[in-house]
Amino acid sequence: MCSRFELNTAPDELARRFGFEFMAVPNQSEFRPTDLALVITAEGPRMMGWGLSVDWDSKPIINARAEMLRTKKTFRPFLETRCIVPATAYFEWRKDGAARHKNRIHLEGGTLFAFAGLTNGERFTIITCPPAAAIATIHNRMPVILEQQAEGQWINSETSFEAVSGGLIPYREKTIAAQEDAPPPILQADLFD
């Protein structure tokens, strides 16, 4: 699941891309659960904490499976309070036996994009779906990256969840690329000392 993402872009580019007044937004190479991050709702941009608080778990709910949104009582109250989360990349770990390899996943060309999310007004969660074919070997889920023309409808409070839920699918508008961190070098003692 998506547990880290990045937003590295100039504030004026963010404002231009998502259509809001300039505001100071922290560039972060890695947003982690509970961090404050930029979220855009029907009312405009604001900073919110990542992860919905629930009384049955001490950890915040950072992801919500698209196929379970209607059936899970945790998410049903927020189906009409949707948000988008701007990003330039997200991170996923590929398992290889006991080893885990960190991958930075982004759109080709470094394009800004937006995750589909739900919010309670103070905190948000990112919706996930099965992966796009290009990254299926890395992980069995990915965050829903909305097509740019669908972003406005997703956050429109007058549009029902039923009307926009068809967009909760693996991303296919542009090419998705992944860069895997090189494994650390294996340090071996000098055998001839």
C-alpha positions in Angstrom: 0.0 0.0 0.0 1.0 3.6 -0.4 2.7 4.7 2.9 4.9 7.4 1.6 4.7 10.0 -1.2 6.5 13.0 -2.5 5.6 16.5 -3.5 8.6 18.3 -5.0 7.5 21.3 -7.1 7.4 25.1 -7.0 4.3 26.5 -5.2 3.4 28.7 -8.2 3.4 25.5 -10.4 1.1 23.8 -7.9 -1.3 26.8 -7.8 -1.4 26.9 -11.6 -1.9 23.2 -12.1 -4.7 22.8 -9.5 -6.2 26.3 -10.0 -5.9 28.0 -6.6 -4.2 31.1 -5.2 -0.6 30.8 -4.4 0.1 29.4 -0.9 3.3 28.3 0.8 3.4 24.5 0.7 6.2 22.4 2.0 8.2 20.4 -0.5 8.9 17.1 1.0 10.8 14.2 -0.4 8.7 11.8 1.7 5.4 12.4 3.4 4.7 9.7 6.0 1.6 8.8 7.8 0.4 11.5 10.3 2.4 14.2 8.4 0.5 17.3 7.3 0.1 17.4 3.5 -1.6 19.5 0.9 -5.1 18.4 0.2 -7.6 20.0 -2.2 -11.4 19.8 -1.5 -14.4 21.5 -3.0 -13.6 24.4 -0.7 -10.0 24.8 -1.9 -6.5 23.8 -0.7 -5.5 23.2 2.9 -3.1 21.2 5.0 -4.5 18.0 6.6 -3.0 15.1 8.6 -2.5 11.9 6.7 -4.6 9.1 8.2 -8.1 8.9 9.5 -8.3 8.3 13.2 -10.6 5.4 14.3 -11.5 4.2 17.8 -10.8 0.5 17.0 -7.1 1.0 16.0 -4.3 3.0 17.5 -2.7 3.5 14.0 -4.4 5.9 11.5 -6.1 4.5 8.4 -3.8 5.8 5.6 -5.3 3.8 2.7 -8.8 2.7 1.7 -9.4 -0.1 -0.8 -11.6 1.3 -3.7 -13.5 -2.0 -3.9 -14.5 -1.8 -0.2 -15.5 1.8 0.2 -19.2 1.2 0.0 -19.2 -1.8 2.3 -16.8 -0.6 5.1 -18.6 1.6 7.7 -15.3 3.3 8.4 -15.4 4.9 4.9 -19.1 5.2 4.1 -19.6 8.5 6.0 -16.8 10.1 3.8 -17.9 9.1 0.3 -19.4 12.5 -0.3 -16.4 14.4 1.3 -13.8 13.6 -1.2 -10.4 15.2 -1.8 -7.4 15.1 -4.1 -3.8 14.8 -2.8 -1.2 16.4 -5.1 2.1 14.4 -5.6 5.1 14.0 -7.8 5.8 10.4 -6.8 5.0 7.7 -4.3 7.2 4.9 -2.8 6.6 1.2 -2.7 8.8 -1.7 -1.6 9.3 -4.7 -3.8 9.9 -7.9 -1.9 12.6 -10.3 -3.0 12.7 -13.1 -0.5 13.6 -11.5 2.8 14.9 -8.4 1.1 12.8 -5.3 0.4 13.7 -2.8 -2.4 12.5 0.7 -2.3 11.0 2.0 -5.6 10.1 5.6 -6.5 7.1 5.5 -8.7 6.2 8.5 -10.8 4.7 9.6 -14.1 7.1 9.9 -17.0 8.4 13.4 -17.3 8.0 14.2 -13.6 4.4 15.4 -14.1 2.3 16.5 -11.2 -0.6 14.3 -10.4 -3.3 13.7 -7.8 -4.4 10.8 -5.7 -8.1 10.2 -5.0 -8.8 10.6 -1.3 -11.5 10.8 1.3 -11.5 13.3 4.2 -13.3 14.0 7.4 -12.4 17.7 7.2 -9.3 17.4 9.3 -7.6 14.2 8.1 -7.5 12.2 4.9 -6.9 8.8 3.5 -5.7 7.8 0.0 -7.7 5.3 -2.0 -5.9 2.3 -3.5 -6.7 -0.1 -6.4 -5.0 -3.0 -8.2 -1.8 -1.9 -9.9 -1.2 -0.7 -13.4 0.5 -3.4 -15.5 3.8 -1.4 -15.6 4.3 -1.7 -11.8 2.5 -5.0 -11.0 5.8 -6.7 -10.3 6.5 -4.2 -7.5 3.3 -4.4 -5.4 -0.2 -5.8 -5.7 -1.8 -2.4 -4.9 -1.3 1.2 -6.0 -2.9 4.6 -5.0 -5.6 5.7 -7.4 -4.1 8.4 -9.6 -7.0 10.4 -11.1 -6.9 11.4 -14.7 -6.5 15.2 -14.8 -9.9 15.8 -16.3 -11.6 13.8 -13.5 -10.1 15.7 -10.6 -12.7 18.5 -10.6 -15.6 16.0 -10.7 -14.0 13.9 -7.9 -14.0 16.9 -5.4 -17.3 18.4 -6.6 -19.6 18.2 -3.6 -22.6 18.2 -5.8 -21.5 15.1 -7.7 -22.4 11.8 -6.0 -19.9 9.1 -5.2 -21.8 6.8 -7.5 -21.2 9.2 -10.4 -17.4 9.3 -9.9 -16.6 5.9 -8.5 -15.9 4.5 -12.0 -12.6 6.4 -12.0 -11.2 4.4 -9.1 -9.1 2.2 -11.5 -5.4 1.7 -12.3 -3.9 4.7 -13.9 -3.6 4.6 -17.7 -3.4 8.2 -19.0 0.4 8.5 -19.1 3.3 6.1 -18.7 4.2 5.2 -15.1 7.9 4.7 -14.4 9.7 3.2 -11.4 13.2 3.7 -10.1 14.5 1.2 -7.7 17.2 2.1 -5.1 20.4 0.2 -5.6 21.0 -2.3 -2.8 23.6 -1.4 -0.3 27.1 -2.8 -1.0 28.0 -6.0 0.7 30.9 -5.4 3.0 33.2 -8.3 3.2 36.2 -8.6 5.5 39.6 -8.7 3.9 40.4 -12.4 3.7 44.2 -11.8 3.4 44.9 -9.7 6.5 
